[in-house]
Amino acid sequence: MSEGVASRVVLVTGLSGAGKASVLHALEDLGYEAVDNLPFALLENMLNRSHPDQPLRVAVGVDVRSRGFNAADLVGTVDRLRRNSGMRIDLVYCTADEGVLLRRYTETRRRHPLAPQGRVIDGIIAERALTAPLKDAADFVNDTSERSLAALRQWIDSNFGSGDGEATARALSVSLVSFGYPNGLPREADLVFDVRFLRNPHYDPVLRPLTGRDPSVAAYVLADPDYEIFFHRVTDLLDLLLPRFVQEGKKYVTIAIGCTGGRHRSVMSVERLARYLQAASWRVSITHREIAAEHPVRDEASVDPIGSAP
């Protein structure tokens, strides 16, 4: 491994029904490559084949369903992998109270993997005994008995995120869409802002053939005395909402901005809002729906400076 660069591997194990799948999904949202129910014999081989210049960022689910599962062998595998100085291994053990597990199985009507034809409680007891060595060796014991999904995601972010804001940006994808009202609202929109109250470049014969990406169109819209008030109120709202969306476990949000034709005011506003959000480390994509309809290629161009700084 390159000096100072380590692979990050999170092994997720524990009791069936205790949230292992939710942990893997949350780690995947943080940028980890997630593999569930990997045959035990392949685990060590897969991790040892990482390229020295391309450190791994992997989450692997291993439990009683995995072929060749043996708790003592897994503990030994973790010890061997940790001797590789370029690889950080964390073992997460998921657990929950028996009453909580029984309720979850009742709600989902699933069979326990260790008691496919018998009582769920017998499977829970057997699995707890089989995996006890893993709980003792775990770096993190994740008790989900009273932990909501949003709280679980926060716990994972704090322990396995980058810690520099990158994890937050990865956890929520922000899609910005400009559109024209005559063609209807974007179906996927979570938030919609109407900028038809702003002065319209369409009525200027010089600006009409241009789009909101053009600096002259941007300057025309920015000259509206109410534009800055509108923009700052929108950004204040998003500064409040986006972190709360992350806390609630939301993976993506679509923000649509519309005007009459979908070519000038809405386009300019989307471009400027994208710059603002990117500067705050949010992951942003752009779609200009009406412009894309004129040119049948999805428009996700990089954001160029437009007008004055946000």
N, C-alpha and C positions, 0 to 999 in steps of 0.2 A: 504494500500500500504506500501511497505517497505520504511523505511526512506531514503530519497535521491534518490529514484527511482520513476519516474513519467511516466505515460502513455502519449503518444503524439498523439493527435487526430487532424486531419486537416479536417474541413468541407469545401467543395468546392461548391460554388453556384454562381448564377449570370445569365447573359443573354445567351440564346441559341445561339450557333455560336460564342461565345466569347472565346472559348478555354478551357472549363472546362474539356473535355475529355483528352486534351493534358496535363493539370496540373495533373490529376489523373494518367496518364501513367508515367509521370516523377517522381511523388512521389513513384509509385510502383517500379521504377528502383532504387530508393534510399532505398528500403527495407520496405516500408509501405505496409500493406495489403489494397488493394483498393477495395471499394464496390461502385458501381454506381447505382443511381436510387433506393435506398433502400426505401421501404414503410415507411412513416414518423412515423407511430405508433411503428415501430420496432427499430428506431434509439436509443432512450434513453435506452431501455431495453438491447440492444446489448452492448452499451458502459458500462453500469453499471454491466455487468456480467463478467468483466475481472477478472482474478485470481490475488490475491494480490502479488504473487511471480513471475508473468509473465506479466509485464506491456505491454500495447497495443502500437502498432505503426501503426495507422490506418488512411487512407484517405477515406472520405465518400462523394460521390457526391449527393447533394440534390437540386432539382430544381422544376420547375413547372410541370415536368412530374411525379414527385414522388406522390404516392397516399397519399391523405390527406395533400398536401402541403399548408402551411399557414405561411407567413413570420413572423408575430408577434409571432406565436407559436414556430417557430424555434429559434427566438431570446430569448424567454423565456426558451427554452430547453438548449440553450448554457449557459445562466446565472445559471441554476440549476446545470449543469454539472461542471461548474467552482467552485462551492462551495465544490466539492470533491478535497481536497488538493493534492491528488495523481494523478490528471489528468490535463494535459495542453491542453486547447482547443484553436485552432486558426480558425477563420472564414475568408475564402478567397472569395472575390467577384470578379468574372470575368466580364469585360465589354469591350465594343468597340464602336466606333462611328457608327451611323446609316448607313452611306455610306459604311463603311467596312463590316458591318453585311449583308447588302443587296448584296454586291458583293460576299460574301462567300456563301450565299444561292443561288445566281444565278449560281455560279461555280459548286456547288454540286447538284443543282436541288432538294434540300430537301424542305419539307413543314415545316413551323413554327408550333410548337406544339400548339400555341394559335390561329392560323389562318389556320387550315388544308385545308379549302376550300376558304379562302379569300386571301387578299393581305399580303405579308410578312411584309410590313411596319406596318400594323395594329397590327400584332402579336408582333413586336418589341416594339411598343409604349405601348401596354397593359402589356407586361412582365416587361418593365422598371418600370411602375407604381406599379405593384404587388410586385416587389422585392426591391423597394426603401428602406424599413426599414432594409433590410439586408445590403445594401450598407452603410447605416448610422452606422450600428453596427459592420461592418467588421473590423478585425484587419489589413487586407491587401486588398487594391483595386488594382486588376491586370488588367490594361488597355492594351489589346493586339493589339490595332489598328495599331501600327507601330513596334511591337515586333516580331522578327523572332522566329522560333522554338528553334534555338540554344540559343538565348538570353533568351527565356522563361525558358529553362532548367537551365541556369546559375542563373537566378533569384530565381528559386525554390531551387537549391542547396545551395545558399547563405543564404536563409531564413529557410530552413527545413532540410538541411543536418546536419551531426554531427559536422562539423567544425573542425575535427581533421584529415582530410585526408581520413577517412573511406568512406565518401560519394563519393569521387572521385573514389575510388577503386570499389565501388558498381556500379557506373555509367557505367563502361566499363569492360566487361569480356574479358580477353586475353587468347586465346587458342593457345598453341604451339604444332606443329605437326612435327614429324620427318618422313621422307619418302625416298624411293629409286626411282631414276629417271626412271629405266626401267619399273616401274609400273605406271608411269604418275604422274602429279602434283595433289595434293589434290584439288578437285573442289572448296572447300570453302575458299581457301587461298586468303587473301588480300595482304600479303607481302610474297615474296619467296626469300630465300637466299641459294646460292649454295656453299657447302663446299667441293666439289670434288677436289679443288686445294690443299687441305691439304694432308699430308702424310697418307697413307692408312694402317690401322692395319690389313686389310684382308690378306696382303702379309706376315704377321708374323704368322707362324704356331701355335705359342703359343696363340696369341691373336685372331686368326680367329674365334674360337667357342664362344668367349665372346661377350658382347655387350658394348655399350658406357657407360653403368652404372658402369662397372667394373673400379676400380681405376687404374689398370695397362693400360687399354685402354685409359683412360683419360690422364694419364701421357704421353703416346706415342703421342697423338694428341697435347697436350700442348707443347711438345718439338719442334713442328714445329715453326721455327722462325717467321712465318707470322701469327700465330694463334692469339696472343695478339693484334696485329694491327687490324686484322679483327674483333675480338670480341668488341674492344673498339669503332670502327667505327659503328658497328651495334647498340651498346647501346647508343651512342651519337645520332644516328638517331631516335631511339625509344624514347629517352628522349624528343626529339622535337615533334615527331608525336603523341604519345599517349595523352598528354594533349590537343592537338588540336582536336583529334578525339572526346574527351569528350565535348569540346566547341561546336562542330558541332552536338552534340546529338547522336553520334554513340553509339550503345549499346554493340557491340561486335566486336572483330577483331581477325582474325586467321593469325598467323605467321608460315609459313612452312619453315623448313630447310631440304635440301635434300643432299644426297650423292649417291654413286653408289648402295650400297646394302640396305641402310636405317637401318643399324644395329650398326655402329660404330661412325663415325664422326658426323653424324646428330643427333644421340641419345645423345652423349656426349654434343654437342652444345646446344641442347634443354634443357637438365637438368641444364646446367650452366646458360643459359639465364633465366630460370625459377627462379633460386635462386636470380639472380640480380633483376628481376622484383618484386618478392615477398618482397625483402628487401626494395623496393621503394613503398610498400603498394598496388601494383596492384593485382587484383584477377586473379589467373592463374590456368589453367588446362593443363594437358599434355596428348598427345596421341602419342604413337610410332607405327605408322601404320604397318610397316612391322613386327615388333615383335608381335603386336596384331594379325596379320594374321597367324603367326605361332602358337599362343595360342589364340583361338577365344574368348577372353574376352577383353573388352575395358580396355586399360592400362592407369590409371590415378593415379599412385603411387605418394606418397609424394616425394619431392625433397630431395635427400641426398647430403651431401657435396661431391664435386668431384674436384679433383685437387686443385689448389691454389684458394684463394678467388678471386671473380670477381674484 
